[in-house]
Amino acid sequence: MTFTYTKDQAMAVLTPRERDVMQYVVRGTANKVIASELGVSQRTIEAHRARIFQKLKVRNAVELAGQVMMSLHEPQPH
């Protein structure tokens, strides 16, 4: 069984730390730099990126950035 999410619902499945990492990723920040900024290992960042891509069903950082931009420009229901 597969589920489809709206973009807002998809973003909601990310943990707070995954959202932190996502902000760096969409800006094109290297894993090594993200790891240093957040005080974790580069492998931890690689794991976060993999989970983010999986949860949001994207294959790379460019698709992730596109999805984030689209979610920012979607009209919100009233």
PDB file of N, CA, C and O in Angstrom, chain B, residues numbered from 101:
ATOM      1  N   MET B 101       0.848  -1.172   0.000  1.00  0.00           N
ATOM      2  CA  MET B 101       0.000   0.000   0.000  1.00  0.00           C
ATOM      3  C   MET B 101       0.895   1.237   0.000  1.00  0.00           C
ATOM      4  O   MET B 101       1.859   1.311   0.762  1.00  0.00           O
ATOM      5  N   THR B 102       0.579   2.190  -0.841  1.00  0.00           N
ATOM      6  CA  THR B 102       1.338   3.435  -0.866  1.00  0.00           C
ATOM      7  C   THR B 102       0.441   4.583  -0.454  1.00  0.00           C
ATOM      8  O   THR B 102      -0.768   4.565  -0.681  1.00  0.00           O
ATOM      9  N   PHE B 103       1.041   5.552   0.137  1.00  0.00           N
ATOM     10  CA  PHE B 103       0.325   6.738   0.576  1.00  0.00           C
ATOM     11  C   PHE B 103       0.857   7.925  -0.191  1.00  0.00           C
ATOM     12  O   PHE B 103       2.045   7.983  -0.507  1.00  0.00           O
ATOM     13  N   THR B 104       0.000   8.862  -0.490  1.00  0.00           N
ATOM     14  CA  THR B 104       0.458  10.102  -1.098  1.00  0.00           C
ATOM     15  C   THR B 104       0.226  11.221  -0.102  1.00  0.00           C
ATOM     16  O   THR B 104      -0.793  11.261   0.588  1.00  0.00           O
ATOM     17  N   TYR B 105       1.162  12.105  -0.040  1.00  0.00           N
ATOM     18  CA  TYR B 105       1.113  13.217   0.892  1.00  0.00           C
ATOM     19  C   TYR B 105       1.062  14.518   0.117  1.00  0.00           C
ATOM     20  O   TYR B 105       1.589  14.605  -0.991  1.00  0.00           O
ATOM     21  N   THR B 106       0.433  15.524   0.692  1.00  0.00           N
ATOM     22  CA  THR B 106       0.622  16.866   0.166  1.00  0.00           C
ATOM     23  C   THR B 106       2.033  17.268   0.565  1.00  0.00           C
ATOM     24  O   THR B 106       2.638  16.634   1.429  1.00  0.00           O
ATOM     25  N   LYS B 107       2.553  18.298  -0.044  1.00  0.00           N
ATOM     26  CA  LYS B 107       3.906  18.727   0.301  1.00  0.00           C
ATOM     27  C   LYS B 107       4.019  19.121   1.768  1.00  0.00           C
ATOM     28  O   LYS B 107       5.029  18.829   2.407  1.00  0.00           O
ATOM     29  N   ASP B 108       2.996  19.782   2.311  1.00  0.00           N
ATOM     30  CA  ASP B 108       3.035  20.163   3.725  1.00  0.00           C
ATOM     31  C   ASP B 108       3.053  18.939   4.623  1.00  0.00           C
ATOM     32  O   ASP B 108       3.774  18.910   5.620  1.00  0.00           O
ATOM     33  N   GLN B 109       2.269  17.932   4.282  1.00  0.00           N
ATOM     34  CA  GLN B 109       2.262  16.705   5.073  1.00  0.00           C
ATOM     35  C   GLN B 109       3.615  16.011   4.980  1.00  0.00           C
ATOM     36  O   GLN B 109       4.107  15.474   5.973  1.00  0.00           O
ATOM     37  N   ALA B 110       4.217  16.019   3.801  1.00  0.00           N
ATOM     38  CA  ALA B 110       5.519  15.390   3.626  1.00  0.00           C
ATOM     39  C   ALA B 110       6.566  16.087   4.482  1.00  0.00           C
ATOM     40  O   ALA B 110       7.373  15.427   5.135  1.00  0.00           O
ATOM     41  N   MET B 111       6.558  17.417   4.484  1.00  0.00           N
ATOM     42  CA  MET B 111       7.513  18.161   5.307  1.00  0.00           C
ATOM     43  C   MET B 111       7.285  17.869   6.790  1.00  0.00           C
ATOM     44  O   MET B 111       8.231  17.863   7.577  1.00  0.00           O
ATOM     45  N   ALA B 112       6.036  17.628   7.167  1.00  0.00           N
ATOM     46  CA  ALA B 112       5.707  17.374   8.570  1.00  0.00           C
ATOM     47  C   ALA B 112       6.276  16.048   9.060  1.00  0.00           C
ATOM     48  O   ALA B 112       6.435  15.866  10.267  1.00  0.00           O
ATOM     49  N   VAL B 113       6.589  15.117   8.160  1.00  0.00           N
ATOM     50  CA  VAL B 113       7.130  13.834   8.594  1.00  0.00           C
ATOM     51  C   VAL B 113       8.612  13.927   8.941  1.00  0.00           C
ATOM     52  O   VAL B 113       9.174  12.988   9.503  1.00  0.00           O
ATOM     53  N   LEU B 114       9.245  15.038   8.615  1.00  0.00           N
ATOM     54  CA  LEU B 114      10.657  15.213   8.953  1.00  0.00           C
ATOM     55  C   LEU B 114      10.809  15.554  10.427  1.00  0.00           C
ATOM     56  O   LEU B 114       9.994  16.274  11.004  1.00  0.00           O
ATOM     57  N   THR B 115      11.873  15.023  11.023  1.00  0.00           N
ATOM     58  CA  THR B 115      12.184  15.384  12.402  1.00  0.00           C
ATOM     59  C   THR B 115      12.740  16.804  12.425  1.00  0.00           C
ATOM     60  O   THR B 115      13.153  17.321  11.387  1.00  0.00           O
ATOM     61  N   PRO B 116      12.755  17.439  13.590  1.00  0.00           N
ATOM     62  CA  PRO B 116      13.356  18.780  13.664  1.00  0.00           C
ATOM     63  C   PRO B 116      14.805  18.798  13.154  1.00  0.00           C
ATOM     64  O   PRO B 116      15.205  19.745  12.477  1.00  0.00           O
ATOM     65  N   ARG B 117      15.587  17.770  13.470  1.00  0.00           N
ATOM     66  CA  ARG B 117      16.978  17.732  13.012  1.00  0.00           C
ATOM     67  C   ARG B 117      17.047  17.557  11.498  1.00  0.00           C
ATOM     68  O   ARG B 117      17.895  18.163  10.841  1.00  0.00           O
ATOM     69  N   GLU B 118      16.158  16.731  10.938  1.00  0.00           N
ATOM     70  CA  GLU B 118      16.132  16.568   9.487  1.00  0.00           C
ATOM     71  C   GLU B 118      15.774  17.885   8.810  1.00  0.00           C
ATOM     72  O   GLU B 118      16.308  18.202   7.747  1.00  0.00           O
ATOM     73  N   ARG B 119      14.876  18.651   9.416  1.00  0.00           N
ATOM     74  CA  ARG B 119      14.536  19.960   8.849  1.00  0.00           C
ATOM     75  C   ARG B 119      15.735  20.897   8.911  1.00  0.00           C
ATOM     76  O   ARG B 119      15.968  21.675   7.985  1.00  0.00           O
ATOM     77  N   ASP B 120      16.501  20.823  10.009  1.00  0.00           N
ATOM     78  CA  ASP B 120      17.728  21.628  10.113  1.00  0.00           C
ATOM     79  C   ASP B 120      18.687  21.277   8.976  1.00  0.00           C
ATOM     80  O   ASP B 120      19.192  22.157   8.279  1.00  0.00           O
ATOM     81  N   VAL B 121      18.927  19.987   8.805  1.00  0.00           N
ATOM     82  CA  VAL B 121      19.845  19.526   7.762  1.00  0.00           C
ATOM     83  C   VAL B 121      19.320  19.918   6.383  1.00  0.00           C
ATOM     84  O   VAL B 121      20.090  20.345   5.523  1.00  0.00           O
ATOM     85  N   MET B 122      18.017  19.774   6.174  1.00  0.00           N
ATOM     86  CA  MET B 122      17.416  20.111   4.885  1.00  0.00           C
ATOM     87  C   MET B 122      17.691  21.563   4.506  1.00  0.00           C
ATOM     88  O   MET B 122      17.955  21.861   3.342  1.00  0.00           O
ATOM     89  N   GLN B 123      17.632  22.464   5.480  1.00  0.00           N
ATOM     90  CA  GLN B 123      17.888  23.875   5.192  1.00  0.00           C
ATOM     91  C   GLN B 123      19.296  24.078   4.637  1.00  0.00           C
ATOM     92  O   GLN B 123      19.500  24.870   3.716  1.00  0.00           O
ATOM     93  N   TYR B 124      20.260  23.361   5.200  1.00  0.00           N
ATOM     94  CA  TYR B 124      21.624  23.452   4.685  1.00  0.00           C
ATOM     95  C   TYR B 124      21.723  22.830   3.293  1.00  0.00           C
ATOM     96  O   TYR B 124      22.358  23.391   2.399  1.00  0.00           O
ATOM     97  N   VAL B 125      21.095  21.673   3.116  1.00  0.00           N
ATOM     98  CA  VAL B 125      21.185  20.951   1.845  1.00  0.00           C
ATOM     99  C   VAL B 125      20.624  21.784   0.700  1.00  0.00           C
ATOM    100  O   VAL B 125      21.237  21.853  -0.365  1.00  0.00           O
ATOM    101  N   VAL B 126      19.478  22.413   0.900  1.00  0.00           N
ATOM    102  CA  VAL B 126      18.878  23.184  -0.202  1.00  0.00           C
ATOM    103  C   VAL B 126      19.702  24.419  -0.545  1.00  0.00           C
ATOM    104  O   VAL B 126      19.552  24.980  -1.631  1.00  0.00           O
ATOM    105  N   ARG B 127      20.570  24.847   0.369  1.00  0.00           N
ATOM    106  CA  ARG B 127      21.475  25.966   0.071  1.00  0.00           C
ATOM    107  C   ARG B 127      22.756  25.495  -0.590  1.00  0.00           C
ATOM    108  O   ARG B 127      23.607  26.305  -0.958  1.00  0.00           O
ATOM    109  N   GLY B 128      22.893  24.167  -0.742  1.00  0.00           N
ATOM    110  CA  GLY B 128      24.073  23.623  -1.402  1.00  0.00           C
ATOM    111  C   GLY B 128      25.273  23.443  -0.495  1.00  0.00           C
ATOM    112  O   GLY B 128      26.397  23.308  -0.980  1.00  0.00           O
ATOM    113  N   THR B 129      25.060  23.437   0.805  1.00  0.00           N
ATOM    114  CA  THR B 129      26.148  23.292   1.765  1.00  0.00           C
ATOM    115  C   THR B 129      26.675  21.858   1.755  1.00  0.00           C
ATOM    116  O   THR B 129      25.896  20.906   1.743  1.00  0.00           O
ATOM    117  N   ALA B 130      27.990  21.711   1.762  1.00  0.00           N
ATOM    118  CA  ALA B 130      28.628  20.393   1.754  1.00  0.00           C
ATOM    119  C   ALA B 130      28.372  19.665   3.074  1.00  0.00           C
ATOM    120  O   ALA B 130      28.249  20.288   4.128  1.00  0.00           O
ATOM    121  N   ASN B 131      28.295  18.334   2.996  1.00  0.00           N
ATOM    122  CA  ASN B 131      28.058  17.522   4.193  1.00  0.00           C
ATOM    123  C   ASN B 131      29.067  17.811   5.296  1.00  0.00           C
ATOM    124  O   ASN B 131      28.705  17.890   6.470  1.00  0.00           O
ATOM    125  N   LYS B 132      30.330  17.968   4.919  1.00  0.00           N
ATOM    126  CA  LYS B 132      31.390  18.217   5.898  1.00  0.00           C
ATOM    127  C   LYS B 132      31.132  19.520   6.657  1.00  0.00           C
ATOM    128  O   LYS B 132      31.337  19.593   7.869  1.00  0.00           O
ATOM    129  N   VAL B 133      30.686  20.533   5.941  1.00  0.00           N
ATOM    130  CA  VAL B 133      30.398  21.832   6.557  1.00  0.00           C
ATOM    131  C   VAL B 133      29.166  21.728   7.455  1.00  0.00           C
ATOM    132  O   VAL B 133      29.153  22.263   8.564  1.00  0.00           O
ATOM    133  N   ILE B 134      28.132  21.039   6.972  1.00  0.00           N
ATOM    134  CA  ILE B 134      26.925  20.857   7.787  1.00  0.00           C
ATOM    135  C   ILE B 134      27.290  20.143   9.083  1.00  0.00           C
ATOM    136  O   ILE B 134      26.859  20.543  10.164  1.00  0.00           O
ATOM    137  N   ALA B 135      28.080  19.093   8.970  1.00  0.00           N
ATOM    138  CA  ALA B 135      28.488  18.321  10.146  1.00  0.00           C
ATOM    139  C   ALA B 135      29.214  19.207  11.150  1.00  0.00           C
ATOM    140  O   ALA B 135      28.951  19.137  12.350  1.00  0.00           O
ATOM    141  N   SER B 136      30.116  20.031  10.664  1.00  0.00           N
ATOM    142  CA  SER B 136      30.861  20.934  11.539  1.00  0.00           C
ATOM    143  C   SER B 136      29.934  21.937  12.213  1.00  0.00           C
ATOM    144  O   SER B 136      30.043  22.181  13.415  1.00  0.00           O
ATOM    145  N   GLU B 137      29.023  22.517  11.439  1.00  0.00           N
ATOM    146  CA  GLU B 137      28.080  23.508  11.979  1.00  0.00           C
ATOM    147  C   GLU B 137      27.175  22.908  13.053  1.00  0.00           C
ATOM    148  O   GLU B 137      26.876  23.556  14.056  1.00  0.00           O
ATOM    149  N   LEU B 138      26.740  21.655  12.834  1.00  0.00           N
ATOM    150  CA  LEU B 138      25.796  21.026  13.761  1.00  0.00           C
ATOM    151  C   LEU B 138      26.478  20.183  14.835  1.00  0.00           C
ATOM    152  O   LEU B 138      25.814  19.657  15.728  1.00  0.00           O
ATOM    153  N   GLY B 139      27.796  20.056  14.751  1.00  0.00           N
ATOM    154  CA  GLY B 139      28.538  19.327  15.775  1.00  0.00           C
ATOM    155  C   GLY B 139      28.315  17.825  15.754  1.00  0.00           C
ATOM    156  O   GLY B 139      28.278  17.177  16.800  1.00  0.00           O
ATOM    157  N   VAL B 140      28.164  17.272  14.544  1.00  0.00           N
ATOM    158  CA  VAL B 140      27.981  15.829  14.397  1.00  0.00           C
ATOM    159  C   VAL B 140      28.944  15.330  13.326  1.00  0.00           C
ATOM    160  O   VAL B 140      29.647  16.119  12.695  1.00  0.00           O
ATOM    161  N   SER B 141      28.971  14.011  13.127  1.00  0.00           N
ATOM    162  CA  SER B 141      29.868  13.460  12.115  1.00  0.00           C
ATOM    163  C   SER B 141      29.279  13.608  10.717  1.00  0.00           C
ATOM    164  O   SER B 141      28.074  13.783  10.539  1.00  0.00           O
ATOM    165  N   GLN B 142      30.163  13.531   9.743  1.00  0.00           N
ATOM    166  CA  GLN B 142      29.735  13.602   8.353  1.00  0.00           C
ATOM    167  C   GLN B 142      28.825  12.419   8.024  1.00  0.00           C
ATOM    168  O   GLN B 142      27.881  12.562   7.246  1.00  0.00           O
ATOM    169  N   ARG B 143      29.100  11.263   8.605  1.00  0.00           N
ATOM    170  CA  ARG B 143      28.251  10.079   8.380  1.00  0.00           C
ATOM    171  C   ARG B 143      26.832  10.314   8.896  1.00  0.00           C
ATOM    172  O   ARG B 143      25.864   9.854   8.290  1.00  0.00           O
ATOM    173  N   THR B 144      26.710  11.023  10.002  1.00  0.00           N
ATOM    174  CA  THR B 144      25.383  11.344  10.533  1.00  0.00           C
ATOM    175  C   THR B 144      24.618  12.207   9.542  1.00  0.00           C
ATOM    176  O   THR B 144      23.428  11.991   9.314  1.00  0.00           O
ATOM    177  N   ILE B 145      25.295  13.180   8.956  1.00  0.00           N
ATOM    178  CA  ILE B 145      24.655  14.045   7.959  1.00  0.00           C
ATOM    179  C   ILE B 145      24.251  13.229   6.738  1.00  0.00           C
ATOM    180  O   ILE B 145      23.165  13.428   6.193  1.00  0.00           O
ATOM    181  N   GLU B 146      25.109  12.315   6.305  1.00  0.00           N
ATOM    182  CA  GLU B 146      24.772  11.461   5.166  1.00  0.00           C
ATOM    183  C   GLU B 146      23.518  10.643   5.459  1.00  0.00           C
ATOM    184  O   GLU B 146      22.674  10.461   4.581  1.00  0.00           O
ATOM    185  N   ALA B 147      23.395  10.149   6.690  1.00  0.00           N
ATOM    186  CA  ALA B 147      22.207   9.376   7.082  1.00  0.00           C
ATOM    187  C   ALA B 147      20.962  10.263   7.091  1.00  0.00           C
ATOM    188  O   ALA B 147      19.901   9.850   6.623  1.00  0.00           O
ATOM    189  N   HIS B 148      21.089  11.471   7.617  1.00  0.00           N
ATOM    190  CA  HIS B 148      19.957  12.407   7.622  1.00  0.00           C
ATOM    191  C   HIS B 148      19.513  12.715   6.190  1.00  0.00           C
ATOM    192  O   HIS B 148      18.320  12.700   5.886  1.00  0.00           O
ATOM    193  N   ARG B 149      20.478  12.993   5.319  1.00  0.00           N
ATOM    194  CA  ARG B 149      20.145  13.293   3.916  1.00  0.00           C
ATOM    195  C   ARG B 149      19.401  12.136   3.273  1.00  0.00           C
ATOM    196  O   ARG B 149      18.406  12.339   2.578  1.00  0.00           O
ATOM    197  N   ALA B 150      19.881  10.928   3.502  1.00  0.00           N
ATOM    198  CA  ALA B 150      19.239   9.751   2.911  1.00  0.00           C
ATOM    199  C   ALA B 150      17.798   9.618   3.389  1.00  0.00           C
ATOM    200  O   ALA B 150      16.903   9.320   2.598  1.00  0.00           O
ATOM    201  N   ARG B 151      17.574   9.839   4.683  1.00  0.00           N
ATOM    202  CA  ARG B 151      16.207   9.745   5.220  1.00  0.00           C
ATOM    203  C   ARG B 151      15.320  10.862   4.673  1.00  0.00           C
ATOM    204  O   ARG B 151      14.152  10.632   4.358  1.00  0.00           O
ATOM    205  N   ILE B 152      15.869  12.061   4.561  1.00  0.00           N
ATOM    206  CA  ILE B 152      15.104  13.189   4.002  1.00  0.00           C
ATOM    207  C   ILE B 152      14.680  12.862   2.570  1.00  0.00           C
ATOM    208  O   ILE B 152      13.512  13.019   2.215  1.00  0.00           O
ATOM    209  N   PHE B 153      15.624  12.409   1.754  1.00  0.00           N
ATOM    210  CA  PHE B 153      15.326  12.090   0.357  1.00  0.00           C
ATOM    211  C   PHE B 153      14.274  10.992   0.277  1.00  0.00           C
ATOM    212  O   PHE B 153      13.358  11.060  -0.544  1.00  0.00           O
ATOM    213  N   GLN B 154      14.405   9.984   1.128  1.00  0.00           N
ATOM    214  CA  GLN B 154      13.453   8.875   1.125  1.00  0.00           C
ATOM    215  C   GLN B 154      12.061   9.352   1.537  1.00  0.00           C
ATOM    216  O   GLN B 154      11.075   9.044   0.868  1.00  0.00           O
ATOM    217  N   LYS B 155      11.982  10.095   2.626  1.00  0.00           N
ATOM    218  CA  LYS B 155      10.687  10.556   3.135  1.00  0.00           C
ATOM    219  C   LYS B 155       9.983  11.477   2.151  1.00  0.00           C
ATOM    220  O   LYS B 155       8.761  11.421   2.011  1.00  0.00           O
ATOM    221  N   LEU B 156      10.745  12.323   1.471  1.00  0.00           N
ATOM    222  CA  LEU B 156      10.150  13.290   0.555  1.00  0.00           C
ATOM    223  C   LEU B 156      10.127  12.792  -0.890  1.00  0.00           C
ATOM    224  O   LEU B 156       9.701  13.500  -1.803  1.00  0.00           O
ATOM    225  N   LYS B 157      10.593  11.561  -1.072  1.00  0.00           N
ATOM    226  CA  LYS B 157      10.565  10.916  -2.393  1.00  0.00           C
ATOM    227  C   LYS B 157      11.282  11.749  -3.461  1.00  0.00           C
ATOM    228  O   LYS B 157      10.760  11.976  -4.552  1.00  0.00           O
ATOM    229  N   VAL B 158      12.480  12.191  -3.115  1.00  0.00           N
ATOM    230  CA  VAL B 158      13.330  12.897  -4.074  1.00  0.00           C
ATOM    231  C   VAL B 158      14.620  12.109  -4.236  1.00  0.00           C
ATOM    232  O   VAL B 158      14.981  11.308  -3.373  1.00  0.00           O
ATOM    233  N   ARG B 159      15.312  12.340  -5.345  1.00  0.00           N
ATOM    234  CA  ARG B 159      16.539  11.592  -5.622  1.00  0.00           C
ATOM    235  C   ARG B 159      17.811  12.373  -5.350  1.00  0.00           C
ATOM    236  O   ARG B 159      18.886  11.787  -5.219  1.00  0.00           O
ATOM    237  N   ASN B 160      17.694  13.701  -5.262  1.00  0.00           N
ATOM    238  CA  ASN B 160      18.905  14.496  -5.076  1.00  0.00           C
ATOM    239  C   ASN B 160      18.546  15.863  -4.489  1.00  0.00           C
ATOM    240  O   ASN B 160      17.374  16.190  -4.300  1.00  0.00           O
ATOM    241  N   ALA B 161      19.576  16.643  -4.210  1.00  0.00           N
ATOM    242  CA  ALA B 161      19.378  17.947  -3.570  1.00  0.00           C
ATOM    243  C   ALA B 161      18.636  18.930  -4.471  1.00  0.00           C
ATOM    244  O   ALA B 161      17.912  19.794  -3.978  1.00  0.00           O
ATOM    245  N   VAL B 162      18.808  18.806  -5.777  1.00  0.00           N
ATOM    246  CA  VAL B 162      18.108  19.706  -6.700  1.00  0.00           C
ATOM    247  C   VAL B 162      16.604  19.454  -6.633  1.00  0.00           C
ATOM    248  O   VAL B 162      15.817  20.398  -6.573  1.00  0.00           O
ATOM    249  N   GLU B 163      16.203  18.179  -6.645  1.00  0.00           N
ATOM    250  CA  GLU B 163      14.780  17.855  -6.520  1.00  0.00           C
ATOM    251  C   GLU B 163      14.240  18.315  -5.168  1.00  0.00           C
ATOM    252  O   GLU B 163      13.117  18.810  -5.078  1.00  0.00           O
ATOM    253  N   LEU B 164      15.041  18.150  -4.124  1.00  0.00           N
ATOM    254  CA  LEU B 164      14.631  18.590  -2.790  1.00  0.00           C
ATOM    255  C   LEU B 164      14.389  20.094  -2.787  1.00  0.00           C
ATOM    256  O   LEU B 164      13.365  20.559  -2.286  1.00  0.00           O
ATOM    257  N   ALA B 165      15.323  20.852  -3.341  1.00  0.00           N
ATOM    258  CA  ALA B 165      15.170  22.306  -3.380  1.00  0.00           C
ATOM    259  C   ALA B 165      13.925  22.698  -4.168  1.00  0.00           C
ATOM    260  O   ALA B 165      13.196  23.607  -3.772  1.00  0.00           O
ATOM    261  N   GLY B 166      13.681  22.015  -5.278  1.00  0.00           N
ATOM    262  CA  GLY B 166      12.488  22.295  -6.066  1.00  0.00           C
ATOM    263  C   GLY B 166      11.216  22.026  -5.289  1.00  0.00           C
ATOM    264  O   GLY B 166      10.260  22.798  -5.362  1.00  0.00           O
ATOM    265  N   GLN B 167      11.205  20.932  -4.544  1.00  0.00           N
ATOM    266  CA  GLN B 167      10.025  20.599  -3.756  1.00  0.00           C
ATOM    267  C   GLN B 167       9.811  21.622  -2.644  1.00  0.00           C
ATOM    268  O   GLN B 167       8.676  22.013  -2.368  1.00  0.00           O
ATOM    269  N   VAL B 168      10.880  22.050  -2.015  1.00  0.00           N
ATOM    270  CA  VAL B 168      10.773  23.063  -0.963  1.00  0.00           C
ATOM    271  C   VAL B 168      10.233  24.363  -1.553  1.00  0.00           C
ATOM    272  O   VAL B 168       9.342  24.985  -0.973  1.00  0.00           O
ATOM    273  N   MET B 169      10.764  24.774  -2.694  1.00  0.00           N
ATOM    274  CA  MET B 169      10.292  26.007  -3.330  1.00  0.00           C
ATOM    275  C   MET B 169       8.817  25.910  -3.711  1.00  0.00           C
ATOM    276  O   MET B 169       8.065  26.867  -3.530  1.00  0.00           O
ATOM    277  N   MET B 170       8.405  24.766  -4.235  1.00  0.00           N
ATOM    278  CA  MET B 170       6.999  24.583  -4.605  1.00  0.00           C
ATOM    279  C   MET B 170       6.098  24.663  -3.377  1.00  0.00           C
ATOM    280  O   MET B 170       5.011  25.236  -3.440  1.00  0.00           O
ATOM    281  N   SER B 171       6.545  24.091  -2.265  1.00  0.00           N
ATOM    282  CA  SER B 171       5.709  24.107  -1.059  1.00  0.00           C
ATOM    283  C   SER B 171       5.585  25.519  -0.498  1.00  0.00           C
ATOM    284  O   SER B 171       4.584  25.847   0.139  1.00  0.00           O
ATOM    285  N   LEU B 172       6.588  26.352  -0.728  1.00  0.00           N
ATOM    286  CA  LEU B 172       6.524  27.731  -0.251  1.00  0.00           C
ATOM    287  C   LEU B 172       5.566  28.572  -1.080  1.00  0.00           C
ATOM    288  O   LEU B 172       5.032  29.572  -0.600  1.00  0.00           O
ATOM    289  N   HIS B 173       5.351  28.162  -2.324  1.00  0.00           N
ATOM    290  CA  HIS B 173       4.509  28.945  -3.222  1.00  0.00           C
ATOM    291  C   HIS B 173       3.111  28.374  -3.419  1.00  0.00           C
ATOM    292  O   HIS B 173       2.321  28.933  -4.180  1.00  0.00           O
ATOM    293  N   GLU B 174       2.791  27.267  -2.744  1.00  0.00           N
ATOM    294  CA  GLU B 174       1.445  26.701  -2.864  1.00  0.00           C
ATOM    295  C   GLU B 174       0.458  27.540  -2.079  1.00  0.00           C
ATOM    296  O   GLU B 174       0.756  27.969  -0.965  1.00  0.00           O
ATOM    297  N   PRO B 175      -0.715  27.778  -2.649  1.00  0.00           N
ATOM    298  CA  PRO B 175      -1.741  28.496  -1.875  1.00  0.00           C
ATOM    299  C   PRO B 175      -2.190  27.648  -0.692  1.00  0.00           C
ATOM    300  O   PRO B 175      -2.358  26.435  -0.812  1.00  0.00           O
ATOM    301  N   GLN B 176      -2.378  28.286   0.428  1.00  0.00           N
ATOM    302  CA  GLN B 176      -2.795  27.594   1.640  1.00  0.00           C
ATOM    303  C   GLN B 176      -4.312  27.534   1.712  1.00  0.00           C
ATOM    304  O   GLN B 176      -4.978  28.529   1.426  1.00  0.00           O
ATOM    305  N   PRO B 177      -4.882  26.374   2.093  1.00  0.00           N
ATOM    306  CA  PRO B 177      -6.341  26.298   2.231  1.00  0.00           C
ATOM    307  C   PRO B 177      -6.816  27.165   3.384  1.00  0.00           C
ATOM    308  O   PRO B 177      -6.102  27.332   4.373  1.00  0.00           O
ATOM    309  N   HIS B 178      -7.989  27.705   3.266  1.00  0.00           N
ATOM    310  CA  HIS B 178      -8.540  28.585   4.303  1.00  0.00           C
ATOM    311  C   HIS B 178      -9.389  27.820   5.257  1.00  0.00           C
ATOM    312  O   HIS B 178      -9.935  28.397   6.197  1.00  0.00           O
TER     313      HIS B 178
END
